């Protein structure tokens, strides 16, 4: 947990955008983690894709505190995030998915670290990973130095997206998100940001991410791997071809491992069930 410093009205405005679709199970925890920051100059925008699972009722409970919200059909996560930033006025930006949360004091740490928000700067922090029930899984810290080569090997060197923030001036040069990307759109943005400015690295834990069976990164692993391969091919340079090759090999190996491990788990569970049936 980050120790909050004294508040002040002179702090830069931070805009957070939460894209959401059918995430009623986790959405309220996300919203509460943002308002629980008690950051004095917060602009919080929520863009829902037309959910029918009770999300709208949750959003309406907090509509008086939201700077802007909408619930309508969109083209997907990237489109929703871009839409949110079109309504933003903050000098520091970030997005928080509707199954993730901020750690207490995160926004104050961001404001203090990005002390010159009128320049092209970005910040990468650490994150905690939990399961659907809130049980801790692991901790993820960024590398001491984030380079283009490390980004091209994203599967090995990924860092927590909700622990990443940037200035408006950098967004204006490197953004917006590619609306045609539905997976790994953060990597595509990081590569463009890296071409403009070096990131500031902090070991502070700024966010909590959920790994659960309905998360896109878990259930659509093949599509994620394909997206990463396409992005690194598009953004990679000729002299980086070795790292592109390593990235593709690692992606293929990881996908095969996940497929095999899923099959092994399934067989193991089936055997356990048969054993229980015989014993009853």
C-alpha positions in Angstrom: 0.0 0.0 0.0 1.2 3.5 -0.9 1.2 6.0 2.0 -0.9 8.9 1.0 0.6 12.4 1.2 -1.2 15.6 2.1 -3.9 16.6 -0.3 -3.9 19.8 -2.3 -6.1 21.5 -4.8 -3.1 22.4 -7.0 -2.6 18.7 -8.0 -2.9 18.0 -11.7 -6.2 16.7 -13.0 -6.1 12.9 -13.6 -8.6 11.4 -16.0 -9.4 7.7 -15.6 -11.5 5.9 -18.2 -13.2 2.6 -17.4 -14.5 0.6 -20.4 -17.0 -2.1 -19.4 -19.3 -4.7 -20.9 -21.1 -7.4 -18.9 -18.9 -7.0 -15.8 -21.5 -6.6 -13.1 -19.7 -9.1 -10.9 -16.6 -6.8 -10.6 -17.7 -3.3 -11.7 -18.6 -1.9 -8.3 -15.3 -2.9 -6.8 -13.5 -1.1 -9.6 -15.6 2.1 -9.1 -15.1 2.1 -5.4 -11.3 1.7 -5.8 -11.3 4.9 -7.8 -13.5 7.0 -5.6 -11.7 5.6 -2.6 -8.5 7.3 -3.8 -10.0 10.6 -2.5 -7.8 12.4 -5.1 -8.8 16.1 -5.1 -8.7 16.6 -8.9 -10.2 13.4 -10.4 -12.1 13.1 -13.6 -13.7 9.6 -13.8 -15.3 8.5 -17.0 -17.2 5.2 -17.5 -18.0 3.9 -21.0 -20.3 0.8 -21.0 -21.0 -1.1 -24.2 -24.7 -1.6 -23.6 -24.5 -4.2 -20.8 -27.7 -6.2 -19.8 -26.3 -8.0 -16.7 -27.1 -5.3 -14.1 -24.1 -3.1 -14.8 -26.4 -0.2 -15.7 -28.0 -0.3 -12.2 -24.5 -0.2 -10.6 -23.4 2.8 -12.8 -26.5 4.7 -12.0 -25.8 4.4 -8.3 -22.6 6.5 -8.9 -23.7 8.7 -11.7 -23.6 11.9 -9.6 -19.9 11.3 -8.9 -19.0 10.3 -12.5 -17.7 13.1 -14.7 -19.2 11.4 -17.8 -20.8 8.1 -18.5 -22.6 6.4 -21.3 -24.1 2.9 -22.0 -24.4 2.2 -25.7 -23.1 -0.3 -28.3 -19.6 0.3 -29.4 -16.9 -1.3 -31.5 -15.2 -2.9 -28.6 -12.7 -2.1 -25.8 -10.4 0.2 -27.8 -13.3 2.2 -29.2 -14.8 2.6 -25.7 -11.5 3.8 -24.3 -10.9 6.3 -27.1 -14.5 7.5 -26.7 -13.8 8.2 -23.0 -10.7 10.1 -23.6 -12.5 12.3 -26.2 -14.6 13.6 -23.2 -11.5 14.1 -21.0 -9.8 17.2 -19.7 -7.1 15.8 -17.5 -3.4 16.4 -17.8 -2.6 12.8 -16.7 -4.5 9.9 -18.3 -5.0 6.2 -17.7 -7.6 3.5 -18.1 -8.8 0.9 -15.6 -10.7 -2.1 -16.8 -13.9 -3.0 -15.1 -12.5 -6.1 -13.4 -9.4 -4.3 -12.1 -8.8 -2.0 -9.1 -6.5 0.8 -8.0 -4.4 0.4 -4.8 -5.0 3.0 -2.1 -2.9 6.1 -2.7 -2.1 5.2 -6.3 -3.3 8.4 -7.9 -1.4 10.6 -5.5 1.8 8.7 -6.3 1.1 9.1 -10.0 0.6 12.8 -9.6 3.8 13.2 -7.6 5.9 11.1 -10.0 4.6 12.8 -13.2 5.4 16.1 -11.7 5.5 17.9 -15.1 2.3 16.8 -16.7 2.6 19.4 -19.6 5.5 17.3 -21.1 5.6 13.9 -22.8 6.0 11.5 -19.9 4.7 8.2 -18.8 4.9 6.0 -15.7 4.9 2.3 -15.3 4.3 0.8 -11.8 4.0 -2.7 -10.3 0.7 -4.6 -9.9 -0.8 -7.4 -7.9 -2.6 -10.2 -9.6 -5.6 -11.9 -7.9 -8.2 -14.5 -8.9 -12.0 -14.0 -9.3 -12.5 -14.4 -5.5 -9.7 -12.0 -4.6 -7.1 -14.6 -3.7 -3.6 -13.4 -4.4 -1.8 -15.1 -7.3 1.4 -13.2 -7.9 3.1 -9.8 -8.1 4.3 -8.2 -11.3 6.9 -5.5 -11.5 8.2 -3.8 -14.6 11.8 -4.3 -15.6 14.3 -1.7 -14.4 14.6 -0.5 -18.0 11.8 -0.9 -20.6 13.3 -0.9 -24.1 11.8 -1.5 -27.6 13.5 -4.9 -27.6 11.9 -5.9 -24.3 8.5 -4.7 -25.6 8.9 -6.8 -28.7 9.2 -9.8 -26.4 6.0 -8.8 -24.7 4.9 -12.2 -23.6 8.0 -12.4 -21.4 8.3 -8.8 -20.4 4.7 -7.6 -20.0 3.8 -5.1 -17.2 0.5 -4.2 -15.6 -1.6 -2.0 -17.9 -3.7 -0.5 -15.0 -0.4 0.6 -13.3 0.6 2.6 -16.4 -0.2 6.3 -16.7 0.8 9.1 -19.2 0.5 12.8 -19.9 -2.0 14.3 -22.3 0.8 15.7 -24.4 2.1 12.2 -24.9 -1.4 10.8 -25.8 -1.7 13.5 -28.4 1.5 12.4 -30.0 1.2 8.6 -29.6 -2.5 7.9 -29.3 -5.2 7.0 -29.7 -5.7 3.3 -29.4 -6.2 1.4 -32.7 -10.0 0.7 -32.7 -9.4 -2.4 -34.9 -7.3 -4.0 -32.1 -9.4 -6.1 -29.6 -6.4 -7.7 -27.9 -3.0 -6.4 -26.8 -3.9 -2.8 -27.8 -1.9 -1.7 -24.8 1.3 -3.1 -26.3 0.6 -1.3 -29.5 0.3 2.0 -27.6 3.4 1.3 -25.5 5.5 0.8 -28.6 4.3 4.1 -30.0 4.8 5.9 -26.7 8.3 4.5 -26.4 9.2 6.1 -29.7 8.3 9.5 -28.2 9.5 9.3 -24.5 11.2 7.1 -22.0 9.0 5.7 -19.3 9.5 6.5 -15.6 9.7 3.2 -13.7 8.4 2.8 -10.1 8.4 -0.2 -7.8 5.2 1.1 -6.1 2.2 -1.2 -6.5 -0.5 0.9 -8.1 -3.1 -1.6 -9.2 -4.8 -5.0 -8.8 -5.6 -7.1 -11.8 -8.0 -10.0 -11.8 -7.3 -13.2 -13.7 -10.5 -15.1 -14.2 -12.1 -17.5 -16.6 -14.1 -14.8 -18.5 -11.2 -12.4 -18.9 -10.3 -11.9 -22.5 -6.6 -12.5 -21.9 -7.4 -15.9 -20.4 -10.2 -17.3 -22.5 -9.0 -15.9 -25.8 -5.3 -16.8 -25.5 -4.9 -17.8 -29.2 -6.3 -14.4 -30.3 -4.1 -12.6 -27.9 -1.0 -14.4 -29.2 -2.1 -13.6 -32.8 -2.5 -10.0 -31.9 0.9 -9.7 -30.3 2.5 -11.3 -33.3 0.8 -8.9 -35.6 1.6 -5.9 -33.5 5.3 -6.7 -33.2 5.6 -7.4 -36.9 3.9 -4.1 -37.7 5.9 -2.0 -35.2 9.2 -3.9 -35.4 12.2 -2.6 -37.3 14.5 -4.5 -39.6 17.4 -4.5 -37.2 15.1 -5.9 -34.5 14.3 -9.1 -36.5 16.1 -11.3 -34.0 13.8 -10.1 -31.2 10.8 -10.5 -33.4 11.8 -14.1 -34.1 12.3 -14.8 -30.4 8.9 -13.2 -29.6 7.1 -15.5 -32.1 8.9 -18.6 -30.8 8.0 -17.7 -27.2 4.4 -17.0 -28.1 4.1 -20.3 -29.9 5.7 -22.2 -27.0 3.5 -20.5 -24.4 0.3 -21.2 -26.4 1.2 -24.9 -26.8 2.1 -25.1 -23.1 -1.2 -23.6 -22.1 -3.1 -25.9 -24.4 -1.3 -28.9 -23.0 -1.6 -27.8 -19.4 -5.4 -27.3 -19.9 -5.7 -30.8 -21.3 -3.7 -32.3 -18.4 -5.9 -30.4 -15.9 -9.0 -31.7 -17.6 -7.7 -35.3 -17.6 -6.7 -35.0 -13.9 -10.1 -33.6 -12.9 -11.9 -36.4 -14.9 -9.8 -39.0 -13.1 -10.6 -37.4 -9.7 -14.3 -37.5 -10.6 -14.2 -41.2 -11.6 -12.4 -42.0 -8.4 -15.0 -40.2 -6.3 -17.8 -42.0 -8.2 -16.2 -45.4 -7.5 -15.8 -44.6 -3.8 -19.4 -43.5 -3.4 
